[in-house]
């Protein structure tokens, strides 16, 4: 059942798949491919719980912005989050969301600038480090992506987006199968329901490890 905007929190986010790069054959029984899978939130309401510091007017802006992200209206979301960042320059959350929106709009430079500002304000944010990892992966900087995902997990081991992203990175790009297995399993064990796609990837991975 989809979460409402008002119930979004950092550990219960509405997630969706963003598709990029060339397609790969689906794994038997998996229903998905790894290269096109990136796990990031559709919108972060407040990763630090600091919506309480917002004025009522800014809380209204935040909710409109996240609603726009949910609806895929990224231009509107960018405008709203920019306004929120101006009135709350020490708050990381608007910059995290700007990075997500800019990446979706294929503006990688703006996404990198936004996430750099978010990390300057909140260097240990799991959400910000995860998105920084995604952007490093997009740029082909796989070792740096690994470091960012690991930092996200170090800040919050239960942050499943980073667990899955690190598993995929280790599997496809670093050829570290033990790392991939560990993080796929962490993702599965932390999920409320079994992900059949990741289950298929694990079966295929274990076959490769036996060769």
N, C-alpha and C positions, 0 to 999 in steps of 0.2 A: 504494500500500500504506500503510495508516494507520501513523503513527508511534506508538511506545510512549511511555508517560509518561517513561521513563528517557532517551529520546533527544531530548526536546524541547529546543531551544535557540532563541535569539532570532531567528535568521535561517532557521530551519526549523520553523515552527510549523504545527500543525493548524488550518486556517482553515475557517470556515464562514460562511454568509450569514445575517444577521439581517434579518427582514422587518418593515417598518414602513411607515406612510403608505399612501395610496391607490395602487392598481395602475395601471400605464401599459401601453399596448400593447407587446408584444415587438417588437423590431426584426427585420426579415427575416433569417433565418439566425442570429440571435444567441442565441435560447433564453433570454433574460433581460431584465429591465428595470432601468434605472439608478436610478430613484428608490427602489427597495426594496433596493438593494445597499449594504451597508456592510462594509468589510473590517477585521475585528479578530480577534486570536487567540482561540482557545477557552480558552486558559490559558497564562500565561507562567511558565515554570519559573524562570528567572533572567536577566533582560535584562542584568544587569551582571556576570554570571559570579560572583556572590557567594554562591552556595550553599555554597561552600567555607568561608564564615564561620559556617555554621549548625552547631549541635551535632547529633549523630546523631539525637536525639529530634526536633529541629526539622526536620531533613531528612525524617524520616518523616512529619511533619505536612504539609510542603510537598507531598510526593508524593501523599498521600491527598487533599489539597485539589485538586491539579491533576487527579487521577483523577476526583474528584467533578465538576469542571467539564466534563471530557470526557464524562461520563455524563449531563450535564444536571441534576445534583443541586446546584443553586445554593445552597439553604439550608445544606446540609452544607459546601459550599465556603466560604461566607461565615463560618460558625462556625470553620472551620479556619484561614482566612486572618486572621481577627480574632485568634485565639490566637497566630499567628505574628507579627503586628504588635506584640502586647504584649511578647513575648519578644525581639523584634528591632526596636525603635522607630526605628532609623536605616536600615532596609532599605526601599527603595521597592517591591520586587516584591510584597509582600502587598497594598499599597494599589492597585497597578495591577490586580491580579486582583480585588480587591474592587470597583473601579469597573466592570470588565467584568460581574461577577456582578450588581451592583445594577442596571446598565442593562438587563440581560436580564430582571430582575424588575420593570422599569418604575419603579424608585425613583431618579429622576433626581437628587434632592437628595443622597441618600447617595452616588451615583456621582460627583457633582461634588465633594463633600467629600473623597472618597477619592482622586480624581485630583489634587486640589489638594495634598494631603499628599504624594503620590508626586512631584509636580513640585517641591515644596519640598525634598525629599530628593535628587532627581536631575533637575535642571532641563533637562538635555540628553538625557534618555532618549527615543529614537525611539518606543518603545512608549507611553510616557506622553503624549507630545505628540500622537501619532496619536489616542489615545483622547480626549484633551482636544478635538481637532478634531471628532471624532464627536459629542461632547456639545454643542459649540457649534453644529454643524449641526442637531442635534435641537432646539435652542432657537431656531433661525432666525437665529443670529448668524453669517452666512456669511463676512463679512470676517475675523472672529476665527477661524473655522474654517480659513480659508485660511492665516492666520498660523501656526496651530498645526501644520497639515500641513507647511507650508514649513520650520518649525523641525525637525520630525521628519526631513525629507529632508536638511536641512542637517547634521544630526548623523550621518545614515547614508543616503547616496543610494541604496544598494541595498535599503533597507527598502521593499518593494513594497506593503505595505498602504497606506502614506501616499501613494505614487505613484498608486495607483488611486483612493483617496479624493479626492485633490486633482483628479484628472482629472474625476471625476464632479461634484465641486463646481463646478469651472469651467464644465463643460458645461451642467448643469441650472440652477444657481442664480446664477452670476455672469455667464453668457453670454459667457465669454471662451473662444472656440473655439480660439484658438492655444494657450492654456494647457492646455486639455483634450487637444488632440492631442499636445502634448509629453509629458504625464504618462501618457496611455494608451500611447504608444509606449515610454516608459521602462519601464512595467510589462511590456509585451510582451517587450521586449528583455532584461529581467532575469529573466523566467520561464524555467524549464527546459523547459516545453512551451508551445506557442501556446494562448492562451485564445480559443476560438472566439467566446465572447460579446463580449469586448472587441474582437476583430477585426471583428465586426459593427457595434459602436459606432463604430469608426474609419471604416469604409466610409460609414456614415450621416453621420458628422461631416464627412468630406471633401466629400460631396455638398452639405451645407449651406454649407460654406465657399466653394463655387464659385458660389453663387447671388448 
